[in-house]
Amino acid sequence: MSPAARDHDAHADLVSLYALHALPPAEMAAADAQIAACAECRQDLEDLRGVVAGFDAWPTDVLRPATPLWQRVAQRIAAETGRQPAVPVRRPRDEPEWQEAAPGISVKLLATDTETRRVSMLVRLAPGTDYPPHRHADIEELHLLHGELIVDDKTLYPGDYIRAEANTVDHRVFSETGCTCVLLTSTHDEIL
């Protein structure tokens, strides 16, 4: 590998670790200086911010590995590279709390767009719970993360996606097993 390619790979690794907040605190000042002095590094960092923000928006229990897994991965990488393990520093975040919307139904609000009157949230149904029949004021998108969910005559399994058009009605939404889903919907849906 040429010196230029090694230099580029080292800068790409630095920017990636920086964007992921995975650099050890002792390396942050040098990384800040490197990124400030390197236009390509700044562009790479800007390109990564959207990707990292997308990861960061997911709830901890869905996407982020447990701390012991992070530690094992860091140890393995350190063993292969001969460097000290770089375990990401967990920064405290203001995460929304789960709220009970109705018996057996909990929601965690992720984002609200008041202009379009849309909301994105995580929804949990306890085992044996029905969500009330409702009319969609706008498009509704649901991505099932865990458990099983029955929407009218369709059974959804983890990874399934369903889209409902405006003015359609879900007559029965039920989970025998309990489930968790990502829901993007209108704030003006009508409970029937």
C-alpha positions as CSV (number, residue, x, y, z in Angstrom):
1,M,0.0,0.0,0.0
2,S,1.4,3.4,-0.9
3,P,2.1,6.0,1.8
4,A,-0.7,8.2,0.4
5,A,-3.2,5.3,0.6
6,R,-2.1,4.6,4.2
7,D,-2.5,8.3,5.1
8,H,-5.9,8.4,3.6
9,D,-7.0,5.2,5.4
10,A,-5.7,6.6,8.7
11,H,-7.6,9.9,8.2
12,A,-10.8,7.9,7.2
13,D,-10.5,5.8,10.4
14,L,-9.9,8.9,12.5
15,V,-12.9,10.7,11.0
16,S,-15.1,7.6,11.4
17,L,-14.2,7.1,15.0
18,Y,-14.7,10.8,15.7
19,A,-18.1,10.8,14.1
20,L,-19.1,7.8,16.1
21,H,-17.8,9.4,19.4
22,A,-15.6,6.4,19.7
23,L,-12.2,8.1,20.2
24,P,-10.6,7.9,23.6
25,P,-10.7,11.3,25.4
26,A,-6.9,11.5,25.2
27,E,-7.1,11.5,21.4
28,M,-9.8,14.1,21.0
29,A,-7.6,17.2,20.9
30,A,-5.4,15.7,18.2
31,A,-8.5,14.6,16.2
32,D,-10.0,18.1,16.5
33,A,-6.8,19.6,15.2
34,Q,-6.5,17.1,12.3
35,I,-10.0,17.7,11.2
36,A,-9.7,21.4,11.4
37,A,-6.6,21.3,9.2
38,C,-7.9,18.8,6.6
39,A,-10.6,19.8,4.2
40,E,-11.1,16.2,3.0
41,C,-11.6,15.1,6.7
42,R,-14.1,17.9,7.3
43,Q,-16.1,16.8,4.2
44,D,-15.9,13.2,5.3
45,L,-17.1,14.1,8.7
46,E,-20.0,16.2,7.3
47,D,-21.0,13.2,5.0
48,L,-21.0,10.9,8.1
49,R,-23.1,13.1,10.3
50,G,-26.4,12.2,8.7
51,V,-25.6,8.5,8.9
52,V,-24.6,8.8,12.6
53,A,-27.6,11.0,13.4
54,G,-29.8,8.3,11.9
55,F,-28.2,5.7,14.2
56,D,-28.4,8.0,17.2
57,A,-32.1,8.5,16.7
58,W,-32.9,4.9,17.3
59,P,-33.8,3.9,20.9
60,T,-31.1,2.2,22.9
61,D,-32.9,-1.0,23.3
62,V,-33.4,-1.5,19.6
63,L,-30.1,-0.6,18.0
64,R,-27.2,-0.2,20.4
65,P,-25.4,-3.3,21.6
66,A,-25.0,-3.8,25.3
67,T,-21.9,-2.4,27.0
68,P,-20.3,-5.9,27.4
69,L,-20.6,-6.4,23.7
70,W,-19.0,-3.0,23.0
71,Q,-16.2,-3.9,25.4
72,R,-15.5,-7.3,23.7
73,V,-15.5,-5.7,20.2
74,A,-13.1,-3.0,21.4
75,Q,-10.8,-5.6,23.0
76,R,-10.8,-7.6,19.8
77,I,-10.0,-4.6,17.6
78,A,-7.2,-3.6,20.1
79,A,-5.7,-7.0,19.9
80,E,-5.6,-6.9,16.1
81,T,-4.3,-3.4,15.9
82,G,-1.9,-3.3,18.8
83,R,-3.6,-0.2,20.2
84,Q,-5.4,0.5,23.4
85,P,-9.1,-0.5,23.4
86,A,-11.4,2.5,22.5
87,V,-14.7,1.9,24.2
88,P,-17.2,4.6,23.2
89,V,-18.0,7.1,25.9
90,R,-21.7,7.1,26.6
91,R,-23.0,10.6,26.5
92,P,-26.1,11.3,28.4
93,R,-29.0,12.0,26.2
94,D,-32.4,13.4,26.8
95,E,-34.4,10.4,25.6
96,P,-38.1,10.5,25.6
97,E,-39.8,8.4,28.2
98,W,-42.3,5.7,27.6
99,Q,-45.8,6.9,28.5
100,E,-48.9,4.8,29.0
101,A,-51.4,5.9,26.4
102,A,-54.1,3.4,27.4
103,P,-54.1,0.1,29.3
104,G,-51.6,-2.2,27.6
105,I,-50.4,0.5,25.2
106,S,-47.2,2.5,25.7
107,V,-45.7,5.1,23.4
108,K,-42.3,6.8,23.2
109,L,-42.6,10.0,21.1
110,L,-39.6,10.4,18.8
111,A,-40.5,13.5,16.8
112,T,-43.4,15.7,16.0
113,D,-43.9,17.9,13.0
114,T,-46.5,20.5,13.8
115,E,-46.6,21.9,10.2
116,T,-47.6,18.6,8.6
117,R,-49.3,17.3,11.8
118,R,-47.3,14.2,11.8
119,V,-45.7,12.2,14.5
120,S,-43.1,9.4,14.7
121,M,-43.1,7.2,17.8
122,L,-42.4,3.8,19.2
123,V,-45.5,1.9,20.2
124,R,-45.6,-1.1,22.5
125,L,-48.7,-3.3,22.9
126,A,-48.7,-5.7,25.9
127,P,-49.7,-9.3,25.1
128,G,-53.4,-9.6,24.4
129,T,-53.9,-5.9,23.8
130,D,-56.2,-4.3,21.2
131,Y,-55.5,-0.9,19.7
132,P,-58.8,0.9,19.2
133,P,-60.4,1.1,15.7
134,H,-59.3,4.3,14.0
135,R,-59.5,6.3,10.8
136,H,-56.3,7.6,9.3
137,A,-56.2,11.4,8.7
138,D,-53.2,11.0,6.5
139,I,-50.8,8.2,5.5
140,E,-49.7,5.9,8.3
141,E,-46.6,3.8,8.1
142,L,-45.8,1.0,10.6
143,H,-42.6,-1.1,10.8
144,L,-42.8,-4.0,13.3
145,L,-39.7,-4.5,15.3
146,H,-40.7,-7.2,17.8
147,G,-43.6,-9.6,18.4
148,E,-46.6,-10.2,16.2
149,L,-49.3,-7.8,15.2
150,I,-52.6,-8.4,13.5
151,V,-54.0,-5.4,11.5
152,D,-57.5,-6.4,10.3
153,D,-56.8,-9.6,8.3
154,K,-53.1,-9.3,8.0
155,T,-50.5,-10.7,10.4
156,L,-47.2,-8.9,10.7
157,Y,-43.9,-10.3,11.9
158,P,-40.7,-8.6,12.9
159,G,-39.3,-6.7,10.0
160,D,-42.7,-6.3,8.3
161,Y,-44.0,-3.0,7.0
162,I,-47.5,-1.8,6.4
163,R,-48.8,1.4,4.9
164,A,-52.3,2.8,5.2
165,E,-53.7,5.5,3.0
166,A,-55.5,8.6,4.3
167,N,-59.2,8.1,5.1
168,T,-58.8,4.3,5.5
169,V,-59.9,2.5,8.7
170,D,-58.1,-0.1,10.8
171,H,-61.0,-2.0,12.3
172,R,-58.9,-4.3,14.5
173,V,-55.3,-3.9,15.6
174,F,-54.3,-6.7,18.0
175,S,-51.3,-8.4,19.4
176,E,-51.5,-11.8,21.1
177,T,-47.8,-11.9,21.8
178,G,-47.2,-8.2,22.6
179,C,-45.2,-6.2,20.1
180,T,-43.1,-3.1,19.5
181,C,-43.3,-1.0,16.3
182,V,-42.2,2.3,14.8
183,L,-45.3,4.3,13.8
184,L,-45.3,7.3,11.6
185,T,-48.8,8.8,11.5
186,S,-51.0,11.9,11.7
187,T,-51.7,13.6,14.9
188,H,-55.3,13.9,13.8
189,D,-56.3,10.2,13.4
190,E,-59.8,9.6,14.6
191,I,-60.6,7.0,17.2
192,L,-63.9,5.3,16.2
